[in-house]
């Protein structure tokens, strides 16, 4: 069953992902996704999460900032702490690299009955909620 689920997810993503407008490295996409899911976050936290040296994490953050995908802000309670967060352009970029194409998903859903659509929605919600419980930081 595990391999079937894995293969089904891979095939779904293959068919339903959007066309990328920019070419970002896998590491950059993962960093943007982490910021999206856990912002505000520090460069140190990025380094720890991805087992990077602080300098390497800083270089990734600097590149993403230059592309206009993230912004840095000093913490109000401690000026030494710098948080990074996504800009609107960064949110668009991470979504285009990690989410499914809404039009493609809608096209597939239109091929299914209302009951089938409901079953899929319930199954995905249960799977996501369980994953959130298992892996929340």
N, C-alpha and C positions, 0 to 999 in steps of 0.2 A: 504494500500500500504506500509506503514512504516514497519509493521510487516513482510510482505512478503520480502522486501528488506533485513531487518535484518536477517531473517531466511536463505535467499539465501546466504548472505555473510558468515554466520556461517557454512553453509553446504559446501560452496566452500573451506573455510579454512580447514575444517575437512578433505576433500578429497585431497587437494592440498598442504598441509604443508609438509615440509621435516621432516625426522626423526632427532630428536635432539641428538647430540653427548655428550652434557653436560647437567647437571641438574641445571639450574639457577632458582632462585626464580622469581616470576612475577615482584616484585619490582626491582630486578636487571636488568631484561630485559627492563623494562620501562625506567630505568635510562640510560642504554646503548643506547636505542632508542632516548632518548632526546639528549644525547651527539651527536649521529649520525646526528640528524636533525639540531642542533643549535650550534655545536662547533665553536669556543672555548666557554666554559662555566665554571663558578666557582662553587665550592661546595655550596656556599651560594645560588646561583640560583637553584641548584638541590633541596636544602632544601625547598626553597620557592615554587617551582613548585609542589612538592609532599607533602607539609604541614608536613615536618619532622623537628625535632630539628636539629640544626647545628651538634651536636654530632652524631646523628643517620645517617645523610647524610654523615658525614665524615667516619663513620664505613662502610657504603655501598661502598663508594669510595675506601677506604683502601682495602676491600676484592676484589673488581674488579681490583685494581692495582696489588694485590698479585697474582691474576689469570692471569695477563698479558694482560688484556683486555683494560686497560686505562693507560695513562701516564699523569703525572703532569708537568707543565711548568710554570715558573714565568713570569708574564707579563713584557715585555721589558720597558714599561713606568712607571710601579709601581711594584717594587719587592715584595711588600706585597700581591699582588694579584696573586693567583695561578689558572691557567686554567687547565681543564682536557680535554683530547681528546682521541679518540679511537686509539688503536694500530691496526695493520692489523689483529691480532688474535681477537681483540674486534669487529672489523667490521664483520669478519666471524661469530662470535658468535651471534651478534645481527641479522644479516641476516638470520641465520639458525632458529632463534626463531620468526622472524616477517615477513619474506617474504615467498612467495610461492615457491615450488619446480619447477624449470625451466623445468625439464624433464616431470613432471606430467602435467604442463600447456601446454607444447608443444604437448603432447599426446592428450589432450582434444581438442586443437585447430585443430589438424589434422583431427578430426571427423567432422569439420565444413567447410562450403564453404568459399571461399575468401570473399564474401559479408558479410556473418555472422561474420567472423573474424573482418572485418573492422567495422561493427556495434558495436561489443563488445568493440573494441579499442576506438572508438569515445565516447561511453557511459562512459567507465571508465575514460577517460581523462577529460570529462566534469564534472563528479562527483568529481574527485580528485581536479581539478582546483577550483571548487566551494567550496569544503571543505578547500582548502588552503586559499581562500579569506575570508571565514567565521572565520577561527580559527588561522590565522597567528599571531604569537606573536608580 
